[in-house]
Structure formats: C-alpha cells, structure tokens
Amino acid sequence: MTELSFENKLGNLKDTNSLNIFYFPNFLSKKKSDLLFKKLQSDIPWQKYQIKIFGKTYDQPRLTSFHSIGNKKYNYSQIGIKNNFMTNDLKTLLNLIHKKTDYRFNSVLLNLYRDGMDSNGWHSDNEPELGNDPKIASITLGEERFFHIKHRKIKNLSYKILLKHGSLFLMGEKSQTEWVHQIPKTKKKINPRINLTYRYIY
C-alpha cells in the first residue's frame, strides 16, 4: 500500500484510475481545532449503534451522531440513524468547506474513535439517498489516523494517507463508486479522534 504525501502541493491527486481526492492539512488552525474537538466531544449526542454481520449482532467499534439541515434521513448497514439538527459549530464548518470547494453538502455524520481499536471497515459511502456519484468532505479533529483507500477491481491499486488534526480531506467524483476505504485498527496507544464526514442527501 503506497503512502501518499501532499507536502508543498495544492493537495490533489487525479490519476488514470479515477482517484479524485484533495487534501488540505491545515484547513483549521491548531487553536480552533483544539477548541472544536473538546466542544464536540462533550456536546454532541453520541450514540452506540449495532450492526448485523452474518446474522450476528455487534456493537459498532465507534460512537456516531448524524446531523442535517432540513431533517434529512440517512441509513447505512440497515441501521436506522437518529437525525439531529445541525448545530452552529457544524454549520460554520460546512460554510468553510463550501468556500473551499464547489461540492455542496447538507448533512454530516460524525464518528468518535475512542482509541486505536475503534475503527471503520472497508466500505463505500454509496447509499441510495446519496445519489449516483457521492462526494464526501472529511474533517479530522484529535488523534491523526491512517486512511486506507483501494480500487474495487484493480487489486494492487491502494493508498494510505495520514489524516492530521484540523485537516480537510475531499473525496470527489467516482471515489465512492470505484473505490472503497477504511480506518483500520491500531494496537498503538492513541488518543481519541473525531471525524466529521459531510455529504449531500437527496
């Protein structure tokens, strides 16, 4: 798996195999990121959801909270996700994202990874309510974690990217239809991470 570095670059990668991503490591200042992390960790109504795998029920290895403008509905892995209204902090981040990209979003799924054993397995954000070619804007707060992405059909085409505190990571066209991604577990003792994934729900 190739590690991608965007140092001293605008922060984009478009290749012949349709990987279309943009990375902004200093999207938020450290001061703002630190304040937001503490506030979201304490104020967001975090939920522990369960998923069924081969007929067995398991706790998801992370905490989750979903927020939207206009009371949007969102479901994945047959989970009925509770909808919350978007807070002022989440709207402020949304406006900052909209200044950075032409992609438009109206909802955000937050995940709290409490330690290195909290994770998110291989998947695509391709639920029907996200449309035919979903785009995702991902903000990392707290502990940096590696993000893995691999092509659905070309088995040796895969990358990993270290998502840093205060960074913005955009996944553009075909990123959900032709690629899958994950946040893997790590045995290292690490601090919590909050990931905000903005998306557009139709």
N, C-alpha and C positions, 0 to 999 in steps of 0.2 A: 504494500500500500504506500503510495507516494505522498509525502507530506508537502503541502502547498505553503509557500511563503509569499506574502504580498508586500514585503518591506520596500519602501521608497517607490511604490507604484500607486496608481489610482485605486487599484484593488479589484480588478475584474479578470475573469478567465472565461473565454469562449473558445471552445475547440471544435474540431470537426465532428466530434461525437455528441454535440449539443449540450455540453455542460455550460451553463449560463449562470454564473454566480458573481456576486460583488461583495467585497469585504472592506469594512471601514473600522479599523481597530480603535480609533479614538473618537468615535461618534459622540460619546458623552465624556465630560471631564471626570477625573477621579473623584473630585468632591461631590459632584452631582450623582455619580454612580453609587458612591458610598451611602449618601442620604436616601436615595431611592431604594437601595437594597434593604436597608433597615426598615423603611416605612412599608414597603410591600410585604416583607416577611411577617410583620406584625398586623397589618391592616387587611390584607387580602383574605377572604373566606376560603381557606384551603380545604379541599375535600380529598378523602381517600376513596378511590373507586376500585371496583373489582372487575376482572375480565375472565372470560371463559376460554380455555385452551384445551381442545380435545375432550370437551365435556367436563373438565375440572375447573373450579373457580379459584382464582388467585387475587391477592391484593396487588394493584399496580405498584411497581417499585419507584414511586414518586408521589408527591401531592400535586393536585391540579385545581385550577379555577378558570372559568370561562366568563368573558365579559364582552358585551356587544352594544352597538348603537342600534336602536330600533327593535330590541327584543328578538334577536335572531336565534334560530335553533341550530344546534350542532351536535352530531352524534358520530362516534367512531368506535370500532370494535364492539358494536352492539351495546354501547354504554349510553344511557340517557344522561347527558351532561346538563347540570343545572346552569341556567343562564343568569348572569348578574349584569346590571347596568355598568357601563364603562365609567370609571372614576375620573376625576380631573387629572390625576397623575397619568393615567393610561391614555387619556385624550391628548395631553401635552406631548407624550412620546409619539403618538400617532401623527400629530401635526408636524413634528420634527422629521419623521420618516417621509411624510408627503412632500416636504421641502427637498428631500434628497433623491427622490425617485418619482417617475411617472406612474408607478404601480399605486393602486388605491385599495384601501382596506377599511373594514367596518367592524371588525371583531378581533379579539385577542385571546389566545389560550396560554395560560401561564402554567409552568411546571416548576415545582420546587424539588430539587435534587438534594436531599438532606446530607448525603455523604457519598463516598465513591461507589457504594453498592446500589444506590439508586441509579436507574438507567432508563433507556428507551430503545427497544429492539429495532431490527430492520423493518422499515415501513416507508410508505409514501403518504403525503397528505393529499389524497385524491378522492375524498368522499364526494358524492354527487352534488351536495349543496355548495361545493367549492368551484363548480364549473368544469369545463373541459380541459383547461390548462392552468391550474392554480399557481399563483405566485405567493411566496412566503417571505416576510420580513422578521428576522430573529434578533432579539437583543439579549445579550448576556450580562448578568449582574452577579457579582460574587466570584466564587472559585472558577478559574478557567478550566475548560474541559475540551477533550478532543472530539471533534465531529467527523464521523466517517460517512462517505458517500461512494456508491458504486453503481455501475451501469447494470441495467436489468439483464441484458443479453451478452455483453462483452465481458466475460468473467474476470479478465485480468486488468480491467479498467476501473481503478478505485483510487480514492484520495482521502487524506485526513487533514483537518485544519484545526489549529488550536484557537478556540474562541475565547477572547480575553474579556476581562471586566470592562464594561462600558462600550463594547463593540456592537456593530450592526452588521448582520450577515443577510444578504438578499439572495433568494433563490428565484430565478426568473423562468423564462419560457422553457418548457419540457423538463424542468427539474423534478417534477412530480410524476410525469407520465413515462419517462425513460430512465429514471434513476430512483434508487432507494437510499435511505440514510438512517443513521443511528447515533446515539450517545452511549458508548459501551461502559460496562462496569470497570472499575479500577480498584485494586487492593491497597493502593496508597491511602494513607490517612489524609483526607482533604476536607475543606470547609464546604458549607452549603453553596449551591448555585441556584439562581432564579433565571429561568429562560422565558422570555415573552415572545410568542410567535403570532404576529399579526397576519390576518388573512381576510379575504373578501368572501362573504357568504351571500348567495343569491336568494 
